């Protein structure tokens, strides 16, 4: 059976749902999501959304802060467009029911916070659960919209492209690459379903689960990036993986982030002997950009051999801490840490992909009718390092731009392809897997080799070792993929391996150190040879 929809949205975070609400005025929308609709990276975002609302702030200051963080690789037009459109998108969220901390009685008189790399207070937040507040408001609006269908427990397998053929699920893309839908695994039935769409939007989030230690949930396996690359789209800047400096270090804690806003409110980073150390690395100390702070902590841990450093805000009034960070305070208490009195043990962890599917200023990829927004895209905003709280902002602004452009394309669509031309998924020569250990072993090995060889500090020797191993792992995965019926675990493993290879190859291409990419063999920035985006595209 072929399921038809005007707009196919893959992903249910802030980017996908914002887009779905707007295009639903012009056609039917199907939202595909791997788990429950609210199981997204967006829902876990603690800090807030960066936007200019303060009297002491300006677009020029926000633009300059973003360019400084991006270390010479930001696309100026993208930065200006996002910053200047940011306040309107925040007002739009308020109109949809999102509630933020307020400093006064005015409708947009927000209580603004400050985070690392920002020269002014401009973080719009909702306590320390900003992402959840935004996600909840978007879901509430989407669920009321009769033009939007949400399909939970559905995992996209491959994009379908016009002028393509399929052999047991393998896309062989030819000329005139036009996306016309996707093959999707219905996890509730175990069957692959064919979705035909006029416009397809990738909003699948990040890929930081490719690393052993990460702030991301298990769903962050780079599905959109991997699918787009396999279908022939360009990907860019995959070497720039942002490691958040402060994830909670505790044997029972999994993926819990200690928001940058804690440092923004005056927390100190201290070593195992109680000494502050950031002044050795940056005049901005704890409020330096994330790449600087993460490398500083990594260096301190390697020098001392300690398991963690500590984030200490206990010098602040206890009532303020509990009110400003209720979620973080409660979570730390679960593990016996009272942040009003005790320093919090923290370590860096993979957090955000600055690279992704290459797009223009309207979210268009180089495959026709395929758009990408949010963390799965590389728009040029972040350059070599993302400025804190610019991610939710980017998702809001680019989903709006993609909506405007894709609706125009949808209206102008002809009937180049008859829906009966689509081929259904063929799994006639496959069997049920009897070796699940292959999936779990390779999953673990990929994440460990990426952490050990392609982490915060890199070298060509480590990268070459990682590339050799990931190529061998991919051979094993491909053999397994063609022999057995597709499962969600296998889909994610395949995507994770693709993303790992893209990161490694991109890192090997950049013979310098810039932003989030630090190679000990090339410790300096080289504007003469490498002040450009790293682009990769599949050769068919």
C-alpha positions as CSV (number, residue, x, y, z in Angstrom):
1,X,0.0,0.0,0.0
2,X,1.2,3.5,-0.8
3,X,0.2,6.3,1.6
4,X,-0.1,9.8,0.1
5,X,0.4,13.1,1.9
6,X,1.1,16.6,0.6
7,X,3.8,17.3,3.2
8,X,5.8,14.6,4.9
9,X,7.6,15.7,8.0
10,X,10.2,13.4,9.5
11,X,10.8,14.4,13.1
12,X,8.6,15.9,15.8
13,X,10.9,18.5,17.6
14,X,10.6,22.2,17.4
15,X,11.6,22.4,13.7
16,X,9.3,19.7,12.4
17,X,6.2,20.7,14.4
18,X,6.7,24.5,13.8
19,X,6.8,23.7,10.0
20,X,3.8,21.2,10.2
21,X,1.5,23.8,11.8
22,X,2.2,26.3,9.1
23,X,2.0,24.1,6.0
24,X,-1.2,22.5,7.3
25,X,-3.0,25.5,6.0
26,X,-2.2,24.4,2.4
27,X,-2.5,20.6,2.4
28,X,-2.4,17.4,4.4
29,X,0.6,16.8,6.6
30,X,2.0,13.5,8.0
31,X,4.5,13.7,10.9
32,X,6.7,10.6,11.3
33,X,8.3,10.2,14.7
34,X,10.5,7.3,16.0
35,X,9.0,7.1,19.5
36,X,6.4,9.2,21.2
37,X,5.8,12.6,19.7
38,X,7.4,14.4,22.6
39,X,10.5,12.2,22.7
40,X,12.8,14.7,21.1
41,X,16.0,16.6,21.8
42,X,13.9,19.8,21.9
43,X,12.0,18.5,25.0
44,X,15.4,18.1,26.8
45,X,16.7,21.6,26.0
46,X,17.2,23.4,29.3
47,X,18.7,26.8,28.7
48,X,16.6,28.8,26.3
49,X,16.3,30.6,23.0
50,X,18.7,33.5,22.1
51,X,16.9,36.6,20.8
52,X,17.3,40.3,21.1
53,X,14.8,41.8,23.5
54,X,17.0,43.7,26.0
55,X,17.4,47.5,26.0
56,X,21.2,47.0,26.2
57,X,21.3,44.5,23.4
58,X,21.1,44.8,19.6
59,X,21.0,42.8,16.4
60,X,24.6,43.8,15.7
61,X,25.8,42.5,19.1
62,X,24.1,39.2,18.6
63,X,25.4,38.9,15.1
64,X,29.0,39.6,16.2
65,X,28.7,37.1,19.1
66,X,27.6,34.4,16.7
67,X,30.4,35.2,14.2
68,X,33.0,35.1,17.0
69,X,31.8,31.7,18.2
70,X,31.7,30.4,14.7
71,X,35.5,31.0,14.3
72,X,35.5,32.4,10.8
73,X,33.1,29.9,9.1
74,X,29.7,31.4,9.7
75,X,27.7,32.4,6.6
76,X,27.0,36.1,7.3
77,X,23.7,36.2,5.4
78,X,22.4,33.2,7.4
79,X,23.5,34.8,10.7
80,X,21.9,38.2,9.9
81,X,18.7,36.5,8.7
82,X,18.3,34.3,11.8
83,X,19.2,37.0,14.3
84,X,16.9,39.7,12.8
85,X,14.0,37.3,12.5
86,X,14.4,35.7,15.9
87,X,12.2,38.1,18.0
88,X,9.2,37.6,15.6
89,X,9.5,33.8,16.0
90,X,9.5,34.1,19.8
91,X,6.4,36.3,19.7
92,X,4.8,33.6,17.5
93,X,5.5,31.0,20.2
94,X,3.9,33.1,22.8
95,X,0.9,33.5,20.6
96,X,0.7,29.7,20.3
97,X,0.7,29.3,24.1
98,X,4.3,29.0,25.2
99,X,5.1,30.6,28.5
100,X,8.5,32.0,29.5
101,X,9.9,33.6,32.6
102,X,8.9,37.3,32.8
103,X,10.6,40.3,34.4
104,X,7.6,42.6,34.2
105,X,3.9,42.7,33.1
106,X,4.5,43.5,29.5
107,X,3.6,40.7,27.0
108,X,7.2,40.4,25.9
109,X,9.0,41.7,29.0
110,X,11.1,38.6,29.3
111,X,13.4,37.8,32.2
112,X,16.5,37.4,30.1
113,X,19.4,35.1,31.0
114,X,23.0,35.1,29.8
115,X,25.2,32.2,28.6
116,X,28.8,31.7,27.4
117,X,29.9,33.7,24.4
118,X,27.0,36.2,24.7
119,X,27.9,39.9,25.3
120,X,24.4,40.7,26.7
121,X,21.5,39.1,28.4
122,X,19.3,37.7,25.6
123,X,18.3,34.2,26.6
124,X,14.5,33.7,26.7
125,X,13.8,30.8,29.0
126,X,11.2,28.9,31.0
127,X,12.9,28.0,34.3
128,X,15.3,25.2,33.3
129,X,12.8,23.4,31.0
130,X,12.6,25.7,28.1
131,X,12.5,23.0,25.4
132,X,9.8,21.1,27.2
133,X,7.6,24.2,27.4
134,X,8.0,24.9,23.7
135,X,7.5,21.2,22.7
136,X,4.3,20.9,24.9
137,X,2.8,24.0,23.3
138,X,3.6,22.9,19.8
139,X,2.2,19.4,20.4
140,X,-1.0,20.8,21.9
141,X,-1.5,22.9,18.7
142,X,-0.6,20.1,16.3
143,X,-3.0,17.6,18.0
144,X,-5.9,20.0,17.5
145,X,-5.1,20.4,13.8
146,X,-7.3,18.1,11.6
147,X,-4.9,18.4,8.6
148,X,-2.0,16.9,10.6
149,X,-1.6,13.2,11.2
150,X,1.1,12.1,13.8
151,X,2.5,8.6,13.3
152,X,4.4,7.5,16.4
153,X,6.7,4.5,16.5
154,X,7.5,5.0,12.8
155,X,11.1,5.0,11.6
156,X,12.2,6.4,8.3
157,X,14.4,3.9,6.4
158,X,15.3,5.6,3.1
159,X,14.2,8.6,1.0
160,X,12.5,7.9,-2.3
161,X,13.7,9.9,-5.2
162,X,12.3,10.4,-8.7
163,X,14.4,8.8,-11.4
164,X,15.5,6.2,-8.9
165,X,15.3,2.5,-8.9
166,X,15.2,0.2,-5.9
167,X,16.7,-3.2,-5.2
168,X,15.8,-4.7,-1.9
169,X,15.6,-1.3,-0.4
170,X,18.7,0.1,-1.9
171,X,18.2,3.5,-3.7
172,X,20.3,3.8,-6.9
173,X,19.9,7.5,-7.7
174,X,20.2,8.7,-11.3
175,X,19.6,12.1,-12.9
176,X,17.2,14.9,-11.9
177,X,17.1,14.0,-8.2
178,X,13.7,14.8,-6.9
179,X,12.5,13.6,-3.5
180,X,9.0,12.1,-3.6
181,X,8.6,10.5,-0.1
182,X,10.2,7.8,2.0
183,X,10.1,4.2,3.0
184,X,9.1,4.0,6.7
185,X,9.1,1.1,9.2
186,X,6.0,0.8,11.2
187,X,7.4,-0.5,14.5
188,X,4.0,-1.6,15.6
189,X,3.5,-4.0,12.7
190,X,7.1,-4.6,11.7
191,X,6.1,-3.7,8.1
192,X,7.8,-1.2,5.7
193,X,5.3,1.4,4.4
194,X,5.7,3.6,1.3
195,X,4.9,7.2,1.7
196,X,4.4,9.5,-1.3
197,X,4.7,13.2,-0.7
198,X,4.8,16.4,-2.6
199,X,7.3,18.0,-0.2
200,X,9.5,16.2,2.3
201,X,11.1,17.8,5.3
202,X,13.9,16.3,7.4
203,X,13.8,17.5,11.0
204,X,15.3,14.4,12.6
205,X,17.6,16.2,15.0
206,X,21.2,15.5,15.8
207,X,23.6,12.5,15.8
208,X,25.6,12.7,19.0
209,X,24.6,9.2,20.0
210,X,27.5,8.3,17.7
211,X,29.7,9.0,20.8
212,X,30.0,6.9,23.9
213,X,29.3,9.9,26.2
214,X,26.6,12.2,25.1
215,X,23.8,14.5,26.5
216,X,21.5,13.2,23.8
217,X,18.8,10.6,24.1
218,X,19.0,7.3,22.3
219,X,17.0,8.6,19.3
220,X,19.8,10.9,18.2
221,X,21.3,8.6,15.6
222,X,21.7,11.0,12.7
223,X,18.9,9.4,10.6
224,X,18.1,12.5,8.4
225,X,21.8,13.1,7.7
226,X,22.4,9.5,6.7
227,X,19.3,9.2,4.6
228,X,19.9,12.4,2.7
229,X,23.6,11.5,2.0
230,X,22.6,8.0,0.7
231,X,20.0,9.7,-1.6
232,X,22.6,12.1,-3.0
233,X,22.4,15.2,-0.9
234,X,25.5,17.2,0.1
235,X,26.5,17.2,3.7
236,X,28.7,19.9,5.2
237,X,31.0,20.5,8.2
238,X,30.5,17.2,9.9
239,X,33.8,17.5,11.7
240,X,32.4,20.2,14.0
241,X,30.8,18.2,16.8
242,X,30.1,20.4,19.9
243,X,30.9,18.8,23.2
244,X,29.0,20.3,26.0
245,X,31.4,21.0,28.8
246,X,29.1,20.0,31.7
247,X,27.2,16.8,31.8
248,X,26.5,15.2,35.2
249,X,29.1,12.6,36.1
250,X,27.5,9.8,38.1
251,X,27.4,6.1,37.5
252,X,23.6,6.0,37.6
253,X,22.9,9.2,35.6
254,X,22.4,8.9,31.9
255,X,22.7,11.8,29.4
256,X,21.8,14.5,32.0
257,X,23.0,17.9,31.0
258,X,23.9,20.7,33.5
259,X,22.7,23.7,31.6
260,X,25.1,26.4,30.5
261,X,22.7,28.8,32.3
262,X,24.2,27.6,35.6
263,X,27.5,29.1,34.6
264,X,25.6,32.1,33.3
265,X,24.3,32.6,36.8
266,X,27.8,32.6,38.3
267,X,28.8,29.0,38.8
268,X,32.6,28.2,39.0
269,X,34.4,25.3,37.5
270,X,36.9,23.8,40.0
271,X,39.3,20.8,39.9
272,X,39.4,17.9,42.3
273,X,41.4,20.0,44.8
274,X,38.8,22.8,44.7
275,X,40.8,25.3,42.6
276,X,39.3,27.3,39.7
277,X,41.1,26.8,36.4
278,X,39.3,28.5,33.6
279,X,41.3,31.7,33.9
280,X,44.3,29.8,32.6
281,X,42.4,29.2,29.3
282,X,40.3,32.3,28.6
283,X,39.8,35.8,30.0
284,X,36.1,35.0,29.8
285,X,36.7,32.1,32.3
286,X,33.5,30.0,32.8
287,X,31.7,32.2,30.2
288,X,34.0,31.3,27.4
289,X,32.5,29.5,24.3
290,X,31.8,25.9,24.7
291,X,34.7,24.6,22.6
292,X,37.2,26.5,24.8
293,X,35.6,25.2,28.1
294,X,35.3,21.6,26.9
295,X,39.0,21.5,25.8
296,X,40.0,23.1,29.1
297,X,38.2,20.4,31.1
298,X,39.5,17.7,28.9
299,X,43.1,19.0,29.4
300,X,42.6,19.2,33.2
301,X,41.3,15.7,33.4
302,X,44.2,14.3,31.4
303,X,46.7,16.2,33.6
304,X,45.2,15.1,36.9
305,X,43.9,11.7,36.0
306,X,40.6,12.6,37.8
307,X,37.3,11.3,36.7
308,X,35.6,14.7,36.6
309,X,35.8,18.4,37.4
310,X,33.1,20.1,39.4
311,X,30.6,22.9,38.8
312,X,30.1,24.9,42.0
313,X,27.2,27.4,42.4
314,X,26.9,26.8,46.2
315,X,28.0,30.4,46.9
316,X,24.7,31.6,45.6
317,X,21.6,31.9,47.8
318,X,19.9,28.5,48.1
319,X,16.4,29.8,47.4
320,X,17.6,31.4,44.2
321,X,19.1,28.2,43.0
322,X,16.0,26.2,43.7
323,X,13.8,28.7,41.9
324,X,16.0,29.2,38.9
325,X,17.0,25.6,38.4
326,X,14.2,23.4,39.8
327,X,14.7,20.5,37.4
328,X,18.5,20.4,37.7
329,X,18.3,20.8,41.5
330,X,15.7,17.9,41.8
331,X,17.7,15.6,39.4
332,X,20.9,16.2,41.3
333,X,19.2,15.4,44.6
334,X,18.2,12.0,43.1
335,X,21.9,11.2,43.0
336,X,22.7,12.6,46.5
337,X,24.0,15.9,45.3
338,X,22.6,19.1,46.8
339,X,23.7,21.8,44.4
340,X,22.9,24.5,47.0
341,X,25.7,23.1,49.1
342,X,27.7,20.7,47.0
343,X,29.7,21.1,43.8
344,X,28.3,19.0,40.9
345,X,30.7,16.5,39.2
346,X,30.7,17.2,35.5
347,X,32.5,16.0,32.3
348,X,32.2,17.0,28.7
349,X,30.0,15.0,26.4
350,X,28.9,15.1,22.8
351,X,26.0,17.5,22.5
352,X,25.3,19.1,19.1
353,X,26.1,18.7,15.4
354,X,27.1,21.9,13.8
355,X,27.3,20.1,10.5
356,X,24.5,18.3,8.6
357,X,22.6,18.3,5.4
358,X,23.7,21.4,3.4
359,X,20.9,23.8,2.8
360,X,20.4,27.3,1.4
361,X,18.8,30.2,3.3
362,X,15.3,28.6,2.8
363,X,16.2,25.2,4.1
364,X,16.4,23.7,0.6
365,X,18.8,20.8,0.0
366,X,20.3,20.0,-3.4
367,X,17.7,17.3,-3.9
368,X,14.5,18.9,-5.3
369,X,11.5,19.1,-2.9
370,X,13.6,17.9,0.0
371,X,14.1,20.4,2.8
372,X,16.1,20.1,6.0
373,X,15.8,22.2,9.2
374,X,17.0,22.1,12.8
375,X,20.0,20.2,13.9
376,X,19.9,17.8,11.0
377,X,20.8,20.7,8.7
378,X,23.9,22.8,8.1
379,X,22.6,26.2,7.3
380,X,25.8,28.3,7.7
381,X,24.6,29.8,11.0
382,X,26.9,28.0,13.4
383,X,30.2,27.9,11.4
384,X,32.8,26.0,13.4
385,X,31.1,26.3,16.7
386,X,27.5,27.0,17.9
387,X,26.8,29.9,20.1
388,X,24.8,28.8,23.1
389,X,21.0,28.9,22.7
390,X,21.2,29.6,18.9
391,X,19.9,26.1,18.1
392,X,16.3,26.5,19.0
393,X,16.4,29.9,17.4
394,X,17.7,28.5,14.2
395,X,15.0,25.8,14.1
396,X,12.3,28.4,14.5
397,X,13.6,30.7,11.9
398,X,14.5,28.1,9.3
399,X,11.3,26.1,9.7
400,X,9.5,29.4,8.9
401,X,11.7,30.0,5.8
402,X,11.2,26.4,4.7
403,X,7.4,26.8,5.1
404,X,7.3,29.9,2.9
405,X,9.4,28.4,0.2
406,X,8.0,24.8,0.2
407,X,4.4,26.1,0.0
408,X,5.3,28.0,-3.2
409,X,7.0,24.9,-4.6
410,X,4.0,22.8,-3.7
411,X,1.6,25.2,-5.4
412,X,3.7,25.1,-8.6
413,X,4.0,21.3,-8.7
414,X,3.1,19.5,-11.8
415,X,2.4,15.8,-12.2
416,X,5.7,14.6,-13.4
417,X,5.4,11.3,-11.6
418,X,2.3,9.0,-11.2
419,X,2.0,7.5,-7.8
420,X,1.6,4.1,-9.4
421,X,5.3,4.4,-10.6
422,X,6.5,4.0,-7.0
423,X,7.8,0.6,-6.1
424,X,6.9,-1.0,-2.8
425,X,9.6,-2.2,-0.4
426,X,10.8,-5.7,-1.4
427,X,11.9,-8.0,1.5
428,X,11.1,-11.3,-0.2
429,X,14.7,-12.6,0.0
430,X,15.2,-11.7,3.7
431,X,14.7,-13.6,6.9
432,X,14.2,-12.7,10.6
433,X,17.5,-12.1,12.3
434,X,18.9,-14.7,14.6
435,X,22.1,-12.8,15.4
436,X,21.1,-9.6,17.3
437,X,24.5,-9.6,18.9
438,X,25.9,-8.3,15.7
439,X,23.9,-5.1,16.0
440,X,24.6,-4.5,19.7
441,X,28.3,-5.2,19.3
442,X,28.8,-2.9,16.4
443,X,26.7,-0.2,18.0
444,X,29.0,-0.3,21.1
445,X,32.2,-0.5,19.0
446,X,31.3,2.6,16.9
447,X,30.5,4.7,19.9
448,X,33.7,3.7,21.7
449,X,36.0,4.2,18.7
450,X,34.5,7.6,18.0
451,X,35.0,8.7,21.6
452,X,38.6,7.4,21.7
453,X,39.8,8.5,18.3
454,X,37.5,11.3,17.0
455,X,36.7,13.2,20.2
456,X,37.5,16.6,21.6
457,X,41.2,16.3,20.6
458,X,42.2,14.5,17.4
459,X,45.2,13.5,15.4
460,X,45.6,12.2,11.9
461,X,46.9,8.8,13.2
462,X,43.8,8.3,15.4
463,X,41.5,9.5,12.5
464,X,43.1,7.0,10.0
465,X,42.7,4.2,12.6
466,X,39.1,5.1,13.1
467,X,38.4,5.2,9.3
468,X,39.9,1.8,8.7
469,X,37.7,0.3,11.5
470,X,34.5,2.1,10.5
471,X,34.9,0.8,6.9
472,X,35.1,-2.8,8.2
473,X,32.1,-2.3,10.4
474,X,30.1,-0.9,7.5
475,X,30.9,-4.0,5.5
476,X,29.5,-6.2,8.3
477,X,26.4,-4.0,8.6
478,X,25.7,-4.1,4.9
479,X,26.0,-7.8,4.7
480,X,23.6,-8.1,7.6
481,X,21.3,-5.4,6.1
482,X,20.6,-7.3,2.9
483,X,20.2,-10.7,4.5
484,X,17.7,-10.0,7.3
485,X,14.4,-8.1,7.7
486,X,14.9,-4.5,8.7
487,X,14.4,-3.5,12.3
488,X,14.6,-0.2,14.0
489,X,17.9,-1.2,15.7
490,X,19.4,-2.1,12.4
491,X,18.2,1.1,10.8
492,X,19.8,3.2,13.6
493,X,23.0,1.2,13.5
494,X,23.3,1.7,9.7
495,X,22.7,5.4,10.1
496,X,25.1,5.7,13.0
497,X,27.9,4.1,11.0
498,X,27.3,6.4,8.0
499,X,27.4,9.5,10.3
500,X,30.6,8.2,11.9
501,X,32.3,7.9,8.5
502,X,31.2,11.4,7.5
503,X,32.6,12.9,10.7
504,X,35.9,11.0,10.3
505,X,36.4,11.9,6.6
506,X,35.5,15.5,7.2
507,X,38.0,15.7,10.1
508,X,40.7,14.2,7.9
509,X,40.1,16.8,5.2
510,X,40.6,19.8,7.6
511,X,44.3,20.2,8.2
512,X,44.0,22.9,10.8
513,X,42.4,23.5,14.2
514,X,39.3,25.7,14.2
515,X,36.3,25.9,16.5
516,X,35.2,22.5,17.6
517,X,37.8,20.7,15.5
518,X,41.2,20.4,17.2
519,X,44.0,18.4,15.6
520,X,47.2,18.2,17.6
521,X,49.2,17.9,14.3
522,X,47.8,21.2,13.1
523,X,47.2,23.3,16.2
524,X,46.5,26.6,14.5
525,X,43.8,28.1,12.4
526,X,44.7,28.3,8.7
527,X,42.5,30.9,6.9
528,X,44.5,30.7,3.7
529,X,43.7,27.1,3.0
530,X,40.7,26.1,5.1
531,X,38.4,29.1,5.6
532,X,35.7,27.2,3.8
533,X,33.0,24.6,4.4
534,X,33.8,20.9,4.2
535,X,31.5,19.3,1.7
536,X,30.9,15.6,1.1
537,X,28.6,14.1,-1.5
538,X,28.1,10.4,-2.4
539,X,29.5,9.1,-5.7
540,X,27.1,6.7,-7.3
